[in-house]
């Protein structure tokens, strides 16, 4: 019995085990990099992988080439600090309560799950830092609706879901 175990152990230890080696490959449609003495051109469409080939003084790299990210715009922080919509679920009306960092122009709309606007402010209302408003919903059918809060500067600030019973 000991001899069989030693034989199996010797066979296992004598086998040269290599870990899997993965070669980088481009799996996408196209992409390459061309570089010479005075220039380099890169483009890639595909998954993150690279292959570099050299022929004399000419080098070609194919694969994912990521340029540094350039920030083109920074959206301002929302003026909303705290908001609530209650009761939820509701039957006749919902109350919107807002605490804001500063006063701002607010427009409110109510839409259904299909995106149809059922109620909407025609003009933006300049509100102070604390705001409370009751929205009548008794004419709505039973279902899911959204109260959408808009700011003149930033567009849609928040969409709050509620259920009409």
C-alpha positions as CSV (number, residue, x, y, z in Angstrom):
1,X,0.0,0.0,0.0
2,X,2.8,2.4,0.9
3,X,4.5,1.6,-2.4
4,X,1.4,2.5,-4.4
5,X,1.0,5.8,-2.6
6,X,4.7,6.6,-3.1
7,X,4.5,5.7,-6.8
8,X,1.4,7.9,-7.4
9,X,3.1,10.8,-5.4
10,X,6.2,10.4,-7.5
11,X,4.2,10.5,-10.8
12,X,2.4,13.6,-9.7
13,X,5.5,15.4,-8.6
14,X,7.4,14.4,-11.8
15,X,4.9,16.0,-14.1
16,X,5.8,19.6,-15.0
17,X,2.7,21.6,-14.3
18,X,2.4,25.0,-16.0
19,X,-0.2,27.6,-15.2
20,X,-2.4,28.8,-18.0
21,X,-0.9,31.5,-20.2
22,X,-3.2,33.9,-21.9
23,X,-2.0,35.9,-24.9
24,X,-3.6,39.3,-25.3
25,X,-5.8,39.5,-28.3
26,X,-8.1,42.0,-29.9
27,X,-11.6,40.6,-30.1
28,X,-13.2,43.7,-31.7
29,X,-13.8,44.8,-35.2
30,X,-10.7,46.9,-35.8
31,X,-8.0,49.0,-34.3
32,X,-4.3,49.7,-34.5
33,X,-1.5,52.0,-33.7
34,X,1.1,53.3,-36.1
35,X,4.3,54.9,-34.9
36,X,7.3,56.2,-36.7
37,X,10.2,58.5,-35.9
38,X,8.1,61.6,-35.6
39,X,4.5,60.5,-35.0
40,X,2.2,57.9,-33.5
41,X,-1.4,57.2,-34.5
42,X,-3.7,55.0,-32.3
43,X,-7.2,53.7,-32.7
44,X,-9.1,50.7,-31.4
45,X,-12.6,49.3,-31.6
46,X,-12.8,46.2,-29.4
47,X,-12.1,44.7,-26.1
48,X,-9.2,45.5,-23.8
49,X,-6.2,43.6,-25.3
50,X,-3.0,44.5,-27.1
51,X,-0.6,43.0,-29.6
52,X,2.6,44.8,-30.8
53,X,4.4,43.9,-34.0
54,X,7.7,45.3,-35.2
55,X,9.2,45.3,-38.7
56,X,12.5,47.2,-38.9
57,X,11.9,50.7,-37.7
58,X,8.1,50.4,-38.0
59,X,6.0,49.4,-35.0
60,X,2.3,48.5,-35.0
61,X,0.3,48.0,-31.8
62,X,-3.2,46.7,-32.1
63,X,-5.7,46.7,-29.2
64,X,-7.2,48.9,-26.7
65,X,-5.6,52.4,-26.5
66,X,-7.1,54.6,-23.8
67,X,-6.4,58.3,-24.0
68,X,-6.5,60.4,-20.8
69,X,-10.1,61.4,-19.9
70,X,-10.9,65.0,-20.8
71,X,-13.6,66.7,-18.7
72,X,-15.9,68.8,-20.9
73,X,-18.5,69.8,-18.3
74,X,-19.2,69.6,-14.6
75,X,-22.9,69.6,-13.7
76,X,-23.6,71.8,-10.7
77,X,-24.7,70.2,-7.5
78,X,-28.5,70.0,-7.0
79,X,-30.1,72.7,-4.9
80,X,-32.2,70.1,-3.2
81,X,-31.1,69.1,0.2
82,X,-34.1,67.1,1.4
83,X,-37.4,66.3,-0.2
84,X,-40.4,64.1,0.6
85,X,-43.7,63.1,-1.0
86,X,-46.4,61.8,1.2
87,X,-48.6,59.8,1.8
88,X,-47.4,57.0,-0.4
89,X,-49.6,55.2,-1.5
90,X,-52.2,58.0,-1.8
91,X,-55.8,58.4,-2.7
92,X,-56.8,62.1,-3.1
93,X,-53.7,64.1,-2.9
94,X,-49.9,64.0,-2.2
95,X,-47.9,66.6,-0.4
96,X,-44.5,67.7,-1.7
97,X,-42.1,69.1,0.9
98,X,-38.7,70.5,-0.1
99,X,-35.8,71.8,2.0
100,X,-33.3,73.5,-0.4
101,X,-29.8,74.9,0.0
102,X,-30.9,78.1,-1.6
103,X,-33.9,79.6,-3.3
104,X,-34.5,78.6,-6.9
105,X,-37.1,78.5,-9.7
106,X,-39.1,75.2,-9.5
107,X,-41.4,73.6,-12.0
108,X,-43.4,70.5,-11.0
109,X,-45.0,68.0,-13.3
110,X,-46.8,64.7,-12.7
111,X,-46.4,61.9,-15.3
112,X,-47.6,58.3,-15.6
113,X,-45.3,55.3,-16.3
114,X,-45.8,55.8,-20.1
115,X,-44.2,59.3,-19.7
116,X,-47.4,61.2,-20.4
117,X,-47.6,64.5,-18.5
118,X,-50.8,64.7,-16.6
119,X,-50.2,67.9,-14.6
120,X,-47.6,70.5,-15.2
121,X,-46.7,74.0,-14.1
122,X,-46.8,76.5,-16.9
123,X,-44.4,78.9,-15.2
124,X,-41.5,78.2,-12.9
125,X,-42.2,79.3,-9.3
126,X,-39.4,81.0,-7.3
127,X,-39.3,79.1,-4.0
128,X,-37.6,79.8,-0.8
129,X,-35.4,77.3,1.0
130,X,-38.5,75.7,2.6
131,X,-41.4,74.7,0.3
132,X,-44.6,72.7,0.7
133,X,-47.3,72.0,-1.9
134,X,-50.4,69.8,-2.2
135,X,-50.9,68.0,-5.5
136,X,-54.5,66.8,-6.2
137,X,-54.6,63.2,-7.7
138,X,-58.2,62.2,-7.2
139,X,-58.9,62.2,-10.9
140,X,-56.0,59.8,-11.6
141,X,-56.7,56.1,-12.2
142,X,-55.1,53.6,-9.8
143,X,-51.4,53.1,-10.7
144,X,-47.9,54.3,-10.5
145,X,-47.0,58.0,-11.1
146,X,-44.0,60.3,-10.9
147,X,-43.7,63.8,-9.5
148,X,-40.9,65.5,-11.5
149,X,-39.0,68.4,-10.1
150,X,-37.3,70.8,-12.6
151,X,-34.9,73.7,-12.1
152,X,-34.4,76.4,-14.7
153,X,-30.6,75.9,-14.6
154,X,-30.2,72.1,-14.3
155,X,-33.3,70.7,-15.9
156,X,-34.7,67.6,-14.1
157,X,-33.6,67.6,-10.5
158,X,-35.5,64.6,-9.2
159,X,-38.3,62.2,-10.2
160,X,-40.3,60.9,-7.2
161,X,-42.4,57.7,-7.6
162,X,-45.7,57.3,-5.9
163,X,-48.7,55.0,-6.0
164,X,-52.3,56.1,-6.5
165,X,-54.8,53.7,-4.8
